[in-house]
Amino acid sequence: MLSATCKYGIRAVLFIASRPDKKTNTGLRMIAEELKVPQPYLAKILQILSKKKILGSTKGPHGGFCLEKPESELTLMDIIEAIDGGDFFDSCYITGKRCSFDNPDKAVCILHNDLREEKVRLSAFFRSKTVEALVLQVRSTPEVRI
């Protein structure tokens, strides 16, 4: 459903948000080691998130990444749209054309009418999950590690 790149992006944002000192940047090497993601691959993901204004980045010896938006306003959908785009939610799996959430399809997409409600529900789910709420959940569940 979500690309591996998007999943790593979500994990990286949650890791950065979970750091105790919000004013200190989190270095690429630390994130890559903790998440067990190849550093060059992670660098590209974090660069995308920086360009989309989800993360801020600073170069230099004390450089690294921090959240650009408050974690209470940042949702999973923000990260998904930044990395994977909205294609999962608004394009036909068969034809690749855009589907309309608002109107039942007129037989252009054979899956559209069946999937429309699920896509709307899933989109609402991702929009309802803030980074702040997820970090709180992770902190209160010792078995869960980002």
ABEGO torsion letter per residue (X at the ends): XBBAAAAAAAAAAAAAAABABAABBBBAAAAAAAAGBBAAAAAAAAAAAAAAGABBBBBEAABEBBBABBAAABBAAAAAAAAAEAAAAABBAAAGBBBBAABBBBGABAAAAAAAAAAAAAAAAAAABBAAAAAAAAAABAABBX
